[in-house]
Amino acid sequence: MKTTINEVVVEGLILKTTPYKENDMILHVYTREYGKIGIIARGVRKMTSKNARATQQMMLSEFTIHLKKGLSVLMKASPLDYLRHIEENLESEIVANYILEYFYRYIEENNPIEKEFDILYDSLKKLDQGYPPLLVYLLFNVFILDHNGVSLDVDGCVICGSPKVVSISLTDGGFLCEEHLSNHTVFDKAVLKGFRHIHKIPLEHIDQLHLSNEVIRQLIPLMEQFIEEYTGVILKTSTFIQQIV
């Protein structure tokens, strides 16, 4: 929403905060209207700052800003959703930081895409609501593949199309049937079914996914191999993901 010349009101999720000078902070924010932008919040590190409570990483806030090329300038910030329950669970916090890091490092600036905003907020909201963090992690990794133009074949064997699949091939990009198994590992039906479902059921319908912890933990290294092989995405927070897996 625009108020005066170059003054706008936007909703945004704070991906990262960077201390600047003595009392200022640079906010890296993903907004629905303008995509990822940088905002300088002057004096926000002072104890008396009225904007401090609305300028913390991993929260949704409303910002009144002077919109500029480069860094916009914060005039006022109001909290909309603290997402405070995420920090009550270590696994949820680690997965949330993984999500934030991807958006901070790999999402293009000043390129608003509503689907991206929805994925970001929905992922964090599901963690805040107590959904299994590693399931949210799997679904977010499906988004990473999609964001990098990778579409895996999960409707049948990638070679012949047979629905009777027994394995998942990294090199071929999807399922394999027994006839084309070669030296690939045979997977349990529950793992094969789970792999298909995480690619077919979007995050907003996470309630429709009923995967055991064992299946989730078998799917994680598979998805991480696809991420590494097909996207080249490397995130520092992946180290912490490994610790909880």
LOVEXRO-896443 format. One line per 5 residues: number of its first residue (from 1); their letters; for each residue x, y, z of C-alpha. Coordinates in steps of 0.05 Angstrom, whole numbers, plus 5000, padded with zeros to 4 digits. Layout:
REM residues N
NUM	A	X,Y,Z  ...
***
This chain:
REM residues 245
1	MKTTI	5000,5000,5000  5027,5068,4980  5018,5128,5027  5059,5187,5001  5112,5192,4947
6	NEVVV	5161,5135,4956  5129,5117,5023  5096,5049,5025  5067,5000,5075  5086,4927,5064
11	EGLIL	5082,4861,5100  5146,4822,5103  5182,4763,5135  5250,4779,5164  5301,4731,5135
16	KTTPY	5363,4760,5168  5385,4819,5210  5454,4851,5204  5481,4900,5256  5501,4966,5223
21	KENDM	5539,5023,5256  5527,5033,5330  5452,5029,5336  5425,5011,5267  5405,4946,5235
26	ILHVY	5398,4923,5164  5336,4880,5155  5334,4830,5097  5260,4821,5085  5217,4782,5037
31	TREYG	5154,4822,5021  5093,4802,4981  5093,4866,4942  5167,4877,4925  5200,4809,4937
36	KIGII	5265,4808,4975  5289,4877,4996  5338,4909,5045  5314,4959,5097  5358,5001,5142
41	ARGVR	5327,5008,5211  5359,5067,5245  5366,5067,5320  5331,5000,5326  5385,4971,5371
46	KMTSK	5372,5023,5424  5334,5001,5486  5284,5057,5474  5269,5039,5402  5194,5030,5388
51	NARAT	5210,4988,5327  5255,4937,5361  5202,4886,5378  5178,4883,5305  5247,4876,5274
56	QQMML	5270,4808,5297  5291,4752,5250  5238,4699,5234  5176,4741,5244  5123,4773,5201
61	SEFTI	5116,4848,5208  5084,4908,5175  5135,4960,5153  5125,5033,5133  5185,5049,5091
66	HLKKG	5215,5100,5044  5223,5055,4984  5290,5065,4949  5336,5028,4902  5386,4992,4945
71	LSVLM	5368,5000,5018  5299,5027,5036  5291,5066,5101  5247,5042,5158  5199,5092,5188
76	KASPL	5154,5047,5229  5148,4972,5242  5090,4934,5274  5091,4859,5291  5039,4815,5257
81	DYLRH	5062,4745,5274  5119,4730,5322  5121,4655,5304  5148,4648,5374  5133,4574,5382
86	IEENL	5187,4556,5332  5242,4573,5381  5210,4527,5433  5232,4466,5393  5305,4458,5372
91	ESEIV	5288,4417,5309  5236,4468,5287  5286,4525,5297  5340,4489,5256  5292,4475,5199
96	ANYIL	5267,4547,5201  5338,4574,5196  5349,4528,5136  5288,4558,5102  5309,4629,5118
101	EYFYR	5380,4618,5094  5355,4591,5027  5311,4652,5016  5367,4699,5038  5420,4668,4993
106	YIEEN	5384,4639,4933  5321,4681,4920  5330,4739,4872  5321,4809,4900  5265,4856,4878
111	NPIEK	5228,4800,4843  5161,4790,4878  5130,4721,4867  5068,4707,4908  5080,4632,4909
116	EFDIL	5149,4644,4940  5120,4688,4995  5066,4635,5009  5117,4578,5012  5161,4618,5059
121	YDSLK	5105,4637,5107  5069,4570,5103  5133,4532,5119  5147,4575,5180  5075,4574,5202
126	KLDQG	5072,4498,5199  5134,4495,5243  5102,4545,5291  5040,4502,5294  5079,4441,5314
131	YPPLL	5080,4399,5251  5139,4349,5246  5199,4393,5229  5233,4341,5185  5169,4332,5144
136	VYLLF	5167,4407,5133  5240,4402,5114  5225,4349,5061  5169,4390,5031  5212,4453,5029
141	NVFIL	5266,4414,4992  5214,4396,4940  5205,4472,4932  5280,4480,4924  5281,4430,4867
146	DHNGV	5222,4464,4834  5252,4533,4844  5315,4508,4807  5275,4479,4750  5280,4406,4772
151	SLDVD	5220,4362,4763  5227,4289,4784  5186,4233,4752  5144,4203,4807  5087,4174,4765
156	GCVIC	5122,4110,4743  5188,4082,4719  5228,4137,4686  5249,4089,4631  5186,4050,4613
161	GSPKV	5130,4083,4652  5111,4020,4691  5073,4036,4755  5105,3976,4790  5166,4012,4816
166	VSISL	5218,3985,4865  5273,4038,4868  5291,4111,4862  5347,4132,4815  5389,4194,4826
171	TDGGF	5419,4190,4757  5354,4179,4721  5313,4228,4762  5257,4185,4789  5228,4115,4799
176	LCEEH	5254,4051,4768  5216,3985,4759  5247,3917,4772  5263,3907,4699  5306,3969,4697
181	LSNHT	5333,3963,4768  5405,3948,4749  5449,3960,4811  5401,4008,4846  5376,3997,4917
186	VFDKA	5307,3966,4926  5264,4008,4973  5206,3990,5018  5137,4006,4990  5125,4057,5045
191	VLKGF	5187,4095,5025  5168,4094,4951  5098,4117,4968  5125,4172,5013  5172,4197,4960
196	RHIHK	5115,4203,4911  5069,4237,4961  5118,4292,4982  5123,4311,4908  5048,4309,4897
201	IPLEH	5019,4338,4961  5034,4412,4971  5054,4442,5038  4986,4472,5051  4957,4401,5052
206	IDQLH	5009,4373,5099  4952,4341,5140  4943,4291,5083  5013,4265,5092  5019,4207,5141
211	LSNEV	5092,4186,5140  5126,4149,5196  5189,4177,5227  5228,4119,5197  5203,4135,5126
216	IRQLI	5218,4209,5135  5289,4193,5157  5300,4148,5097  5273,4201,5049  5317,4257,5076
221	PLMEQ	5384,4232,5049  5350,4216,4982  5323,4286,4975  5389,4316,4997  5425,4277,4943
226	FIEEY	5377,4304,4891  5388,4375,4917  5463,4367,4913  5464,4333,4845  5413,4376,4808
231	TGVIL	5416,4445,4841  5485,4456,4871  5451,4490,4931  5496,4489,4992  5471,4517,5058
236	KTSTF	5510,4525,5122  5450,4504,5163  5452,4435,5129  5504,4416,5181  5453,4425,5237
241	IQQIV	5401,4386,5198  5449,4326,5197  5455,4330,5272  5380,4323,5284  5373,4269,5231
***
